């Protein structure tokens, strides 16, 4: 059972800004979510119903929503760890 990954426009824009050497491990982590949406080390965000966070590389985080009923993962945000939780609106 594989999940469909949807990278939302805001996250896609954030990914494009990264250097290719930084972007590659982040994209690999996102692609791996299709097989295992809750990998070892995943953190559920407090106060959110479907939102999780994974580390991608040493300093980057991927914030995403899991919808098990539809087998869909929406990648909401990709950013450096010091910026990922700022301005989540």
Secondary structure, DSSP 8 states (H G I E B T S, - for coil): ---EEEE-HHHHHHHHHS-HHHHHHHHHHHHHTTT-TT-TT-EE-TT-SSEEEEEETTTEEEEEEEETTTTEEEEEEEEETTTTTSS--
